[in-house]
Amino acid sequence: MLTYNRAAKKLRKDCRTMSRNTSFEHQKNVILVLVVDEQAAFRLGISALVESIPTMKVCGEAESGSVAMQMCLDLRPDLVVLDAHLHDLDSFDLAKCITERCPAVRLLMLSTHDQAIFAARAYKSGASGYACKSDGLDELTVALKTVGSQGTYLTPSLRDDVLLNIIINLQDETPPSAPKLDSLSLRQRQILEFMGEGKSRHDIARSLGVSVKTVETHRGHAMKKLRLSSSREMQRLARDLHQLAMGENFHSDAGFAEEGFVLDGRIDIDIHPPPRSMIAAPQPAKE
């Protein structure tokens, strides 16, 4: 996990260097940016980076989700840079509320995690981009410019992750080349589900009443269909799918709000029910 103070210190230093060579000139189509992050040091660093981009200007900063929502309504920014791990509100519910109440706003989510499950939730919540705070100055600049110009951005470390393709599948926006869970046989889906529960090959074989060799054969076929290159990728996919199917809270920190909030009597965010299962429930099947 990225250390906030260390990352923020480096970001501010890099931005000061860039700012010496970049002067902001007022433009009619300037992109107004709202920066939301609980850590003041990192918030200032991101703001400095935004200001170093000639076509962008910071219109406000917020240290909490509730303040950010109010500022979105008052300032109507073009782009919101949102910390994925706020403590007063669930960042993903907040993202959904922002995009619903302010549909013209583009949203870039910044996270300390390069895990597909967080990126998947960000996109499902309405974000147009997902970047990691450890990506570096140049890459964060690309993220800001891409999302600010109506594009979609994903941190480089996750661009080949099969889980994101599966999330897209569920939204019926599947590219023809993307792998699909429904290409798996029932037995293969059962094995994938058991893997997500943390069961070993021997445990799965006992649960299904088959040999370990049969389990390995089905797993190998599933890997080919999903275009996975290693058992580690298969295990990570199984784990992430299981977590998402169970509707678990994916935040790494404790203390996140689990209740909705009301803002000036106008906005009420409720915790949404768990997402529908991504893996078909096991059913008896013949070998």
Residue pairs with C-beta under 8 A, 6 or more apart in sequence:
1 112
1 113
1 252
2 112
2 132
2 133
2 134
4 39
4 41
4 42
4 112
4 133
5 39
5 41
7 42
7 45
7 133
7 134
8 39
8 41
8 42
8 44
8 45
9 41
9 45
11 42
11 45
11 46
11 48
11 49
11 137
11 140
12 41
12 44
12 45
12 48
14 49
14 137
15 45
15 48
15 49
15 51
15 52
15 137
16 48
18 49
18 52
18 137
19 48
19 51
19 52
22 52
22 53
22 54
23 54
24 51
24 54
24 57
25 54
27 54
27 55
29 55
30 55
30 56
30 57
31 55
31 56
31 57
31 78
31 79
31 148
32 56
32 57
32 58
32 59
32 75
32 76
32 77
32 78
32 79
33 50
33 56
33 57
33 58
33 59
33 77
33 78
33 79
33 80
33 81
33 144
33 148
34 58
34 59
34 60
34 61
34 62
34 68
34 71
34 72
34 75
34 77
34 79
34 80
34 81
35 43
35 46
35 47
35 50
35 58
35 60
35 61
35 62
35 81
36 43
36 61
36 62
36 63
36 65
36 68
36 80
36 81
36 82
36 83
36 86
37 43
37 46
37 63
37 81
37 83
37 110
38 63
38 64
38 83
38 86
38 87
39 83
40 63
42 133
43 61
43 63
44 61
46 81
46 110
46 140
47 58
47 61
49 137
49 140
49 141
49 144
50 56
50 57
50 58
50 81
50 144
51 57
51 58
52 141
53 141
53 144
53 145
55 145
55 148
56 79
56 144
56 148
59 75
59 77
60 71
60 75
60 77
62 68
62 71
64 86
64 88
64 89
65 86
65 88
65 89
65 90
65 91
65 94
66 88
66 89
66 261
66 263
68 80
68 82
68 94
68 98
69 94
69 97
69 98
69 101
69 263
69 267
70 263
70 264
71 77
72 80
72 98
72 101
72 102
72 105
73 101
73 102
73 263
76 102
76 104
76 105
77 105
78 104
78 105
78 106
78 148
79 105
79 106
79 107
79 108
79 144
79 147
79 148
80 98
80 105
80 106
80 107
80 108
81 108
81 110
81 144
82 91
82 94
82 95
82 98
82 107
82 108
82 109
82 110
82 127
83 91
83 109
83 110
83 111
84 91
84 92
84 109
84 110
84 111
84 112
84 113
84 118
84 122
84 130
85 91
85 111
85 112
85 251
85 252
85 253
86 94
86 256
87 253
87 255
87 256
87 257
88 257
89 256
89 257
89 261
89 269
90 251
90 256
90 257
90 269
90 271
91 109
92 121
92 122
92 124
92 125
93 125
93 269
93 271
93 272
94 269
95 107
95 109
95 122
95 125
95 126
95 127
96 125
96 126
96 269
97 267
97 269
98 105
98 107
98 126
99 105
99 107
99 125
99 126
99 127
100 126
101 267
106 128
106 129
106 147
106 148
106 150
107 126
107 127
107 128
107 129
107 147
108 127
108 128
108 129
108 130
108 131
108 143
108 144
108 147
108 153
109 122
109 127
109 129
109 130
109 131
110 131
110 132
110 133
111 118
111 119
111 122
111 130
111 131
111 132
111 133
112 132
112 133
112 134
112 252
113 132
113 252
114 132
114 134
114 155
114 157
114 158
115 158
115 240
115 250
116 158
116 161
116 163
116 164
116 236
116 240
117 163
117 240
117 243
117 244
117 250
118 130
118 250
119 130
119 154
119 155
119 158
119 161
119 164
120 163
120 164
120 167
120 240
120 244
121 250
122 130
123 130
123 164
123 167
124 167
124 171
124 275
128 147
128 150
128 151
128 152
128 153
129 143
129 146
129 147
129 151
129 152
129 153
129 154
130 153
130 154
130 155
130 158
131 139
131 140
131 143
131 153
131 155
132 155
132 157
133 140
135 143
135 155
135 156
139 155
139 156
142 153
143 153
143 155
146 152
146 153
147 153
154 164
158 164
162 179
162 226
162 227
162 228
162 233
162 237
163 237
163 240
163 241
165 174
165 175
165 178
165 179
166 179
166 180
166 181
166 241
166 278
168 174
168 175
168 178
169 178
169 180
169 181
170 278
174 180
179 225
179 226
179 227
181 189
181 226
181 278
181 279
183 225
183 226
184 192
184 222
184 225
184 226
185 218
185 221
186 280
186 282
186 283
186 285
187 208
187 218
187 285
187 287
188 218
188 219
188 221
188 222
188 225
189 279
189 280
189 282
190 208
190 282
190 285
191 204
191 208
191 215
191 218
191 219
191 222
192 222
192 234
192 237
192 238
192 241
192 279
193 238
193 241
193 242
193 279
193 282
194 203
194 204
194 207
194 208
195 204
195 219
195 234
195 235
195 238
195 239
196 238
196 239
196 240
196 241
196 242
196 243
196 245
196 279
197 242
198 239
199 207
201 212
201 215
201 216
201 219
202 212
204 215
205 211
205 212
205 214
205 215
208 214
208 215
210 287
214 287
219 231
219 234
222 234
223 231
223 233
223 234
226 234
226 237
228 234
228 237
241 278
241 279
242 279
243 250
244 275
244 278
245 275
245 276
245 277
245 278
245 279
246 274
247 273
247 274
247 275
249 256
258 271
259 271
260 268
260 269
260 270
260 271
261 267
261 268
261 269
262 268
